[in-house]
């Protein structure tokens, strides 16, 4: 009796029903697997694709070598060696010898070609520099340069990058127009999407062009699919915008717009551009970032912006912190509170020491309502950030609220409150000493640990 059709129908039915009943049988496991497969980073898939390509290339090379050895055995060596194993061994040795000989020939020819290229460059570079300098000064036309570019494009590209790196004003503008007329701008845009070395050289060349040619080319690369290409283009635009002080009518993406594009990108892009944007933190904190925080409604870019500003160790104006504390997302309120001590540190950075001290004192007093509202918040994350801000600002008026946080059932929040009390001088240490002799053993242990850690930190700072 033939049961094969029945087995096939059962198998097809199982394949249809298995994905349908799997979530109901294992809901947590299935949801976790689906979440991980959907949230897999793009770089992992790219890495897997690259490894697959390398593996397929290795397999194809091995198959070609085996096929060549077998063809050598069938057509050559088997005529005088009748046994198969010795014939295959001799064929393999002959193929290896031929491959080694071909490798030596190719290596020697490559070395000779490089030597010829160096000798040619030593002869051509001075000639190209002479004509390029004359063109930059508008002493001659571009006919000779076009001829040199057609015949010696590599050497011409090297000379043009050298001149762009050192020229300025009208000379840079003329050389940039030459690059555009010769099609080098489009070539550099194409090279920016290749490997790391070519991308670095191409984007550096585009950033050296005049702003009417280089900035649109870099802005076009921001829309590329590759994360590394977008990061390199944004990095170059930040440097160009900071160097040229571009107005909005000459560049669609000024520093605030570049900051907005950065925080809307992936974590890799934000990490790569954090140090470059740090150089413009003062202007961004005064002009671009407050308007961005007021206009942005989604939580993701706001959190990314607050994390980057905290990474800069820079503060925001008090008005911006007030508006952020009314946000519905507790993580954004906590991020604003973590910036409060940094704003106090940057108060009065210009002026004499007495004016700085008065500015810091007045700024700290204006930040006290923010800390108090954070300590009264219902969210634990916001309270923890407010405790850190209170410890950094050292505000005595917040001691009752901090003591109330120390008496809560949340162990993590109570530990942070004890640590904040330990850093607030004799009044805070007196409260901790009273907690040590209290009935709550866990709170007493946290108080002892906080006092010991602060004393150890003070002793280390004194020895240093």
C-alpha positions in Angstrom: 0.0 0.0 0.0 1.5 3.4 -1.0 1.4 6.0 1.8 3.6 8.5 0.0 0.8 10.9 -1.1 -0.6 10.9 2.5 2.8 11.7 3.9 3.2 14.6 1.4 -0.2 16.0 2.3 0.6 15.8 6.0 4.0 17.4 5.5 2.4 20.3 3.5 -0.3 20.7 6.1 2.3 20.8 8.9 4.3 23.4 7.1 1.2 25.6 6.8 0.1 25.1 10.4 3.5 25.3 12.1 4.0 29.1 11.7 0.4 29.6 12.6 0.4 27.7 15.9 4.0 28.4 16.9 3.2 31.8 18.5 0.4 30.3 20.6 2.5 27.4 21.8 5.6 29.5 22.7 4.5 33.1 22.9 7.5 34.6 24.7 10.1 32.7 22.8 8.5 33.4 19.4 8.1 37.1 20.1 11.7 37.3 21.3 13.0 35.6 18.2 10.9 37.8 15.9 12.0 41.0 17.7 15.7 40.0 17.4 15.3 39.2 13.7 13.6 42.5 13.0 16.0 44.6 15.1 19.1 43.1 13.7 21.5 45.9 12.7 22.2 46.6 9.1 25.9 46.2 9.6 25.4 42.5 10.6 23.7 41.7 7.4 26.4 43.5 5.4 29.0 41.6 7.2 27.3 38.3 6.5 27.0 39.2 2.9 30.7 40.0 2.7 31.6 36.7 4.3 29.3 34.8 1.9 31.0 36.5 -1.1 34.5 35.5 0.2 33.4 31.9 0.9 31.9 31.6 -2.6 35.1 33.0 -4.2 37.2 30.5 -2.2 35.0 27.6 -3.3 35.1 28.7 -7.0 38.9 29.0 -6.8 39.2 25.5 -5.3 36.9 24.0 -7.9 38.9 25.7 -10.7 42.2 24.3 -9.3 40.7 20.8 -8.9 39.3 20.9 -12.5 42.7 22.0 -13.8 44.5 19.2 -11.9 42.0 16.6 -13.3 42.4 18.0 -16.8 46.2 17.8 -16.5 45.9 14.2 -15.3 43.6 13.1 -18.1 45.4 14.8 -21.0 49.1 14.9 -20.0 50.5 12.9 -17.0 48.4 9.8 -17.5 50.1 9.1 -20.8 53.4 8.2 -19.1 52.2 7.5 -15.5 49.5 4.9 -15.7 48.6 4.7 -12.0 46.1 7.3 -11.0 47.4 8.5 -7.6 51.0 9.2 -8.8 49.6 10.9 -11.9 47.3 13.1 -9.8 50.2 14.0 -7.5 52.5 15.0 -10.4 49.6 17.0 -11.9 49.1 18.9 -8.7 52.8 19.7 -8.4 52.9 21.0 -11.9 49.9 23.2 -11.3 51.4 24.6 -8.1 54.7 25.3 -10.0 52.8 27.1 -12.8 50.8 29.2 -10.2 54.0 30.1 -8.3 55.7 31.1 -11.6 52.7 33.2 -12.6 52.7 34.9 -9.2 56.3 35.8 -9.5 55.8 37.2 -13.0 52.8 39.3 -11.8 54.7 40.6 -8.8 57.7 41.6 -10.9 55.6 43.3 -13.5 53.6 45.2 -10.8 56.9 46.4 -9.2 58.2 47.5 -12.6 54.9 49.3 -13.3 55.1 51.1 -10.0 58.7 52.2 -10.7 57.7 53.5 -14.1 54.8 55.3 -12.5 57.0 57.0 -9.9 59.5 58.1 -12.6 56.7 59.4 -14.7 55.2 61.2 -11.7 58.6 62.8 -10.8 58.7 64.2 -14.4 55.0 65.2 -14.7 54.1 66.6 -11.3 56.3 69.8 -11.7 54.8 70.4 -15.1 51.2 69.9 -13.9 51.9 72.2 -10.9 53.3 74.9 -13.2 50.2 74.9 -15.4 47.8 74.7 -12.5 49.4 77.6 -10.7 49.2 79.7 -13.9 45.5 78.7 -14.2 44.7 79.6 -10.6 46.1 83.0 -11.2 44.1 83.3 -14.5 47.3 83.6 -16.5 46.4 80.9 -19.0 43.4 78.9 -20.1 42.5 75.3 -19.3 43.4 73.7 -22.7 46.8 72.3 -21.5 45.3 71.2 -18.2 42.6 69.3 -20.0 45.2 67.5 -22.1 47.2 66.6 -19.0 44.1 65.3 -17.3 43.2 63.1 -20.2 46.6 61.5 -20.5 47.7 61.5 -16.8 44.6 61.5 -14.7 46.1 60.0 -11.6 49.0 62.6 -11.3 46.5 65.4 -12.2 44.2 64.4 -9.4 47.1 64.4 -6.8 48.2 67.9 -7.9 44.7 69.3 -7.8 44.1 68.0 -4.2 47.4 69.5 -3.2 46.5 72.9 -4.6 43.0 72.9 -3.1 44.4 72.1 0.3 46.7 75.1 0.1 44.7 77.6 -2.0 42.1 80.1 -0.8 39.9 82.9 -2.1 39.7 83.3 -5.9 42.4 80.7 -6.5 40.4 78.0 -4.8 37.3 79.1 -6.7 39.0 78.8 -10.0 40.5 75.4 -9.2 37.0 74.2 -8.0 35.5 75.4 -11.3 38.2 73.4 -13.1 37.4 70.3 -11.1 33.7 70.7 -12.0 34.4 71.3 -15.7 36.6 68.2 -15.9 34.0 66.0 -14.2 36.2 65.3 -11.1 33.4 66.3 -8.8 31.2 63.4 -10.0 34.2 61.1 -10.0 34.8 62.0 -6.3 31.2 61.5 -5.4 31.4 58.0 -7.0 34.7 57.2 -5.2 33.1 58.2 -1.9 30.8 55.2 -2.0 33.6 52.7 -2.3 36.2 51.4 0.2 37.5 53.3 3.2 40.6 54.7 1.6 38.9 55.9 -1.5 36.0 57.3 0.5 38.3 59.3 2.8 40.3 60.8 0.0 37.2 61.6 -2.1 35.3 63.3 0.7 38.3 65.2 1.8 38.7 66.5 -1.8 35.0 67.5 -1.9 35.3 69.4 1.4 38.2 71.4 -0.1 36.2 72.6 -3.0 34.4 76.0 -3.0 31.1 75.9 -1.2 29.0 76.3 -4.4 30.4 73.0 -5.6 31.5 71.0 -2.6 28.5 71.5 -0.3 25.8 70.3 -2.8 28.0 67.2 -3.5 28.3 66.4 0.2 24.6 67.0 0.8 23.8 64.5 -1.9 25.9 61.9 -0.1 23.9 62.3 3.1 21.0 60.4 1.4 23.3 57.4 0.6 22.3 53.9 1.8 25.6 53.2 3.6 25.9 54.5 7.2 29.6 55.1 6.8 29.1 57.2 3.7 26.5 59.3 5.5 28.7 59.7 8.5 31.7 60.8 6.5 29.6 63.3 4.5 28.1 64.8 7.7 31.5 65.0 9.3 32.9 66.9 6.3 29.8 69.2 6.2 30.3 70.0 9.9 33.9 70.9 9.3 33.0 73.1 6.2 30.2 74.9 8.0 32.4 75.6 11.0 35.3 76.8 8.8 33.4 78.9 6.3 30.6 80.2 8.6 28.1 79.5 5.8 24.9 81.5 5.8 21.6 79.8 5.3 21.3 81.0 1.7 24.5 79.3 0.6 24.1 76.1 2.5 20.9 74.2 3.1 22.4 72.5 6.1 23.9 75.0 8.6 25.2 73.8 12.0 21.7 73.4 13.6 20.5 71.5 10.6 23.5 69.3 10.7 23.0 68.6 14.4 19.4 67.7 13.7 20.4 65.3 10.9 23.0 63.8 13.2 20.6 63.1 16.1 18.1 61.6 13.6 20.7 59.1 12.4 21.9 55.8 13.9 24.1 55.5 17.0 27.2 54.9 14.9 26.8 58.2 13.1 26.2 60.0 16.4 29.4 58.5 17.9 31.5 59.4 14.9 30.3 63.1 14.8 30.2 63.8 18.6 33.8 65.1 18.8 33.3 67.3 15.6 30.1 68.9 16.9 31.7 69.4 20.3 33.9 72.2 18.8 30.6 74.1 18.1 28.9 73.3 21.4 28.7 76.9 22.6 27.1 78.3 19.4 24.7 75.3 19.2 23.7 75.6 22.8 22.9 79.3 22.4 21.2 79.3 19.0 20.4 76.0 17.4 19.7 73.4 20.1 17.0 75.4 22.1 15.0 76.0 19.0 15.4 72.3 18.0 14.2 71.1 21.4 11.2 73.3 21.3 10.2 72.3 17.8 11.0 68.5 18.1 8.1 66.4 19.4 9.3 62.8 19.0 11.2 61.3 21.9 13.9 59.6 19.9 15.8 62.6 18.5 15.3 64.5 21.8 16.9 61.7 23.8 19.8 61.5 21.3 20.3 65.3 21.5 20.4 65.2 25.3 22.8 62.3 25.4 25.1 64.1 23.0 25.0 67.3 25.0 25.7 65.4 28.2 28.6 63.7 26.4 30.0 67.2 25.6 29.8 68.1 29.3 28.0 71.2 28.3 24.8 72.8 29.6 21.7 74.2 28.1 19.9 77.5 28.9 17.6 77.4 31.9 14.6 78.2 29.7 15.2 75.1 27.6 15.6 72.9 30.7 12.2 74.3 32.1 10.4 73.4 28.8 12.0 69.9 28.8 10.8 69.2 32.4 7.2 69.5 31.2 7.7 66.7 28.6 5.5 63.6 28.9 8.5 61.2 28.5 10.2 60.6 31.8 13.5 59.8 30.1 13.6 63.3 28.6 12.9 64.9 31.9 15.7 62.9 33.5 18.1 63.9 30.7 17.2 67.5 31.3 17.9 67.2 35.0 21.3 65.6 34.3 22.3 68.7 32.4 21.4 71.1 35.3 24.8 70.9 37.1 26.6 71.3 33.7 24.7 74.6 33.1 25.8 75.8 36.5 29.4 75.0 35.7 29.3 77.1 32.4 27.7 80.1 34.1 29.9 83.2 34.0 32.6 81.6 31.9 33.5 85.1 30.5 34.6 87.7 32.9 36.5 88.1 36.2 36.5 85.6 39.0 34.2 87.6 41.2 31.6 88.0 38.4 31.9 84.2 37.7 31.2 83.4 41.3 28.2 85.6 41.4 26.9 84.2 38.1 27.3 80.6 39.3 25.5 81.4 42.6 22.6 83.1 40.8 22.4 80.4 38.2 22.4 77.7 40.9 19.5 79.5 42.7 17.5 79.5 39.4 18.1 75.8 39.0 16.7 74.9 42.4 13.1 74.8 41.2 14.1 72.3 38.5 15.7 70.0 41.0 12.7 70.3 43.4 10.3 69.4 40.7 12.4 66.4 39.7 12.5 65.2 43.3 8.7 65.5 43.5 8.3 63.6 40.2 6.5 60.2 40.4 8.9 58.5 38.1 11.9 56.8 39.6 14.2 57.6 36.7 13.5 61.3 37.0 14.0 61.2 40.8 17.4 59.5 40.4 18.5 62.2 37.9 17.2 64.9 40.3 19.3 63.3 43.1 22.4 63.5 41.0 21.6 67.1 40.1 21.1 68.0 43.7 24.4 66.5 44.7 26.2 68.3 41.9 24.6 71.7 42.7 24.9 71.2 46.5 21.6 72.9 47.3 20.8 72.7 51.1 17.1 73.5 50.5 16.6 70.1 48.9 17.8 68.1 51.9 14.3 67.2 53.2 13.3 65.9 49.8 16.5 63.9 49.5 15.9 62.4 53.0 12.4 61.5 51.9 13.9 59.6 48.9 16.3 57.8 51.2 13.3 56.4 53.2 11.6 54.9 50.1 11.3 51.2 49.5 13.3 51.4 46.3 16.8 50.2 47.2 18.5 51.8 44.2 16.8 55.2 44.8 17.6 55.0 48.5 21.3 54.3 47.7 21.5 57.3 45.4 19.8 59.5 48.0 22.4 58.4 50.6 25.2 59.2 48.3 23.8 62.6 47.5 23.5 63.3 51.3 27.1 62.3 51.8 28.3 64.8 49.2 26.3 67.8 50.7 28.6 68.6 53.6 27.9 68.4 57.4 24.1 68.7 57.1 23.9 65.8 54.8 26.3 63.7 56.8 24.3 64.5 60.0 21.2 63.0 58.4 23.1 59.9 57.4 24.5 59.5 60.9 20.9 59.5 62.2 20.0 56.9 59.6 22.8 54.6 60.7 21.3 54.3 64.2 17.8 53.8 62.8 15.6 50.7 62.6 16.1 50.2 58.9 19.1 47.9 58.5 19.3 48.2 54.7 19.2 52.0 54.9 21.9 52.0 57.6 24.1 49.9 55.4 23.6 52.3 52.4 24.4 55.2 54.7 27.7 53.7 55.9 28.7 52.7 52.4 28.0 56.3 51.1 29.9 58.0 53.9 32.9 55.6 53.4 33.0 56.1 49.6 32.9 59.9 49.9 35.7 59.9 52.5 37.8 57.7 50.3 37.2 60.0 47.3 38.2 63.0 49.4 41.3 61.3 50.6 42.3 60.3 47.1 41.8 63.9 45.9 43.9 65.2 48.8 46.8 62.9 48.0 46.6 63.8 44.3 
